[in-house]
Amino acid sequence: MSMTTPANQPTDWSAALACQDAVLRFTAHFDAQQYEEMQQYFADDGLWQRLEGDIRGVDGLRRHLAARSPLICVRHVISNMRTTFQSSERATVYSYLTSYRYDFEDQIKLPAPGCVPLLVGQYVDQMRLCDGAWKIQHRQVRIDVRAP
């Protein structure tokens, strides 16, 4: 299976893996509340379309993360990653996601009580090569199943 468009062009697997790695690290740092580390995978003028509203740019990301409750425990399971290149500096990573969330009252005490997934859906991450590093230029979430 080719990961490029059109299908007959060769894939740069190291670039594909670097794009996927940036998506995984961005999300893992979010889950771990490692917000400074997370920011390095988001383009300065990036756009993250969330259910709660859009986040624009690194400054908007910082404001959103500063306002986020430290008592939220969230984990994203990402799978079925596919990368398509539009050019040597632009790519799109498609993936499935399953998200779990638990809101603690006083402090986070792991393990959190078991729960059903909050949602199942897809990420569409448009990537841009910025100064030699792949960053998320535009993240879109498509929800397929949502918990009641």
C-alpha positions as CSV (number, residue, x, y, z in Angstrom):
1,M,0.0,0.0,0.0
2,S,1.4,3.3,-1.0
3,M,1.1,6.3,1.3
4,T,1.4,9.0,-1.4
5,T,-0.8,10.6,-3.9
6,P,-0.8,9.5,-6.7
7,A,-0.4,5.8,-5.7
8,N,2.5,5.2,-8.2
9,Q,4.9,7.7,-6.5
10,P,7.5,6.3,-4.0
11,T,7.0,6.9,-0.3
12,D,9.6,8.6,1.8
13,W,9.1,6.3,4.8
14,S,11.4,8.3,7.1
15,A,9.2,11.4,6.5
16,A,6.0,9.4,6.9
17,L,7.2,8.1,10.3
18,A,8.4,11.5,11.4
19,C,4.9,12.9,10.6
20,Q,3.2,10.1,12.6
21,D,5.7,10.5,15.4
22,A,4.9,14.2,15.7
23,V,1.1,13.4,15.9
24,L,1.7,10.7,18.6
25,R,4.0,12.9,20.7
26,F,1.7,15.9,20.5
27,T,-1.2,13.8,21.8
28,A,0.9,11.9,24.4
29,H,2.2,15.1,25.8
30,F,-1.3,16.4,26.0
31,D,-2.5,13.3,27.9
32,A,0.5,13.6,30.3
33,Q,-0.1,17.3,30.8
34,Q,3.4,18.0,29.5
35,Y,2.3,21.2,27.8
36,E,5.6,22.8,27.0
37,E,6.8,19.7,25.2
38,M,3.5,19.4,23.4
39,Q,3.8,22.9,21.9
40,Q,6.9,22.0,19.8
41,Y,4.8,19.8,17.6
42,F,2.2,22.5,16.8
43,A,2.9,25.1,14.0
44,D,3.1,28.7,15.2
45,D,0.0,29.5,13.1
46,G,-1.6,26.1,13.5
47,L,-5.3,25.4,13.9
48,W,-6.8,22.7,16.2
49,Q,-10.5,22.3,15.6
50,R,-12.0,20.9,18.8
51,L,-15.6,20.2,19.8
52,E,-15.4,23.0,22.4
53,G,-14.0,25.5,19.9
54,D,-11.0,26.3,17.7
55,I,-7.5,26.8,19.0
56,R,-5.4,29.1,16.8
57,G,-1.7,29.3,17.0
58,V,0.8,28.4,19.7
59,D,-0.4,31.4,21.8
60,G,-4.0,30.1,21.6
61,L,-2.8,26.6,22.5
62,R,-1.0,28.0,25.6
63,R,-4.1,29.9,26.7
64,H,-6.2,26.8,26.3
65,L,-3.8,24.6,28.2
66,A,-3.4,27.1,31.0
67,A,-7.2,27.2,31.6
68,R,-7.5,23.4,31.5
69,S,-8.2,21.6,34.8
70,P,-5.3,19.6,36.2
71,L,-7.8,17.1,37.5
72,I,-8.7,15.8,34.1
73,C,-7.2,12.4,33.3
74,V,-7.5,11.7,29.5
75,R,-5.9,9.0,27.3
76,H,-6.0,8.9,23.6
77,V,-5.4,5.5,21.8
78,I,-4.4,6.3,18.2
79,S,-4.3,3.6,15.5
80,N,-4.5,2.9,11.8
81,M,-2.2,5.7,10.9
82,R,-1.8,6.6,7.2
83,T,0.3,9.4,5.7
84,T,-0.3,11.0,2.4
85,F,2.2,13.6,1.0
86,Q,1.0,16.6,-0.9
87,S,4.6,17.8,-1.4
88,S,8.0,17.5,0.2
89,E,6.9,20.0,2.9
90,R,3.2,19.1,3.3
91,A,1.5,15.8,4.4
92,T,-1.7,14.6,5.9
93,V,-1.8,11.9,8.7
94,Y,-5.1,10.1,9.0
95,S,-5.7,8.0,12.1
96,Y,-8.4,6.5,14.3
97,L,-8.7,7.5,17.9
98,T,-10.4,6.2,21.0
99,S,-10.5,8.7,23.9
100,Y,-11.0,7.9,27.6
101,R,-11.6,10.6,30.2
102,Y,-12.1,10.7,33.9
103,D,-12.5,13.9,35.9
104,F,-11.2,13.7,39.5
105,E,-12.6,15.8,42.3
106,D,-9.5,16.6,44.5
107,Q,-6.4,15.1,42.9
108,I,-5.4,12.6,40.2
109,K,-5.0,9.2,41.8
110,L,-4.2,6.5,39.2
111,P,-5.5,4.2,38.2
112,A,-8.7,6.1,37.4
113,P,-11.9,4.1,37.7
114,G,-12.7,2.2,34.5
115,C,-15.1,3.8,32.1
116,V,-16.4,3.5,28.5
117,P,-14.6,5.5,25.8
118,L,-15.7,9.1,25.7
119,L,-15.5,9.0,21.9
120,V,-14.3,7.0,18.9
121,G,-13.4,8.9,15.8
122,Q,-10.7,10.0,13.4
123,Y,-8.0,12.6,13.4
124,V,-7.0,14.4,10.2
125,D,-3.7,16.1,10.9
126,Q,-2.3,18.3,8.1
127,M,1.4,18.5,8.6
128,R,3.9,21.1,7.6
129,L,7.7,20.8,7.6
130,C,9.0,23.8,9.6
131,D,12.7,24.3,9.9
132,G,13.4,20.6,9.5
133,A,10.7,19.4,11.9
134,W,7.2,18.1,11.0
135,K,4.4,20.1,12.9
136,I,0.7,20.0,13.0
137,Q,-0.7,22.8,10.9
138,H,-4.3,21.8,11.2
139,R,-5.9,19.1,13.4
140,Q,-9.5,18.1,12.8
141,V,-11.5,15.7,14.9
142,R,-14.2,13.7,13.3
143,I,-16.5,11.9,15.8
144,D,-18.0,8.5,14.8
145,V,-19.3,7.4,18.2
146,R,-19.8,9.5,21.3
147,A,-20.7,8.3,24.8
148,P,-24.1,9.3,26.1
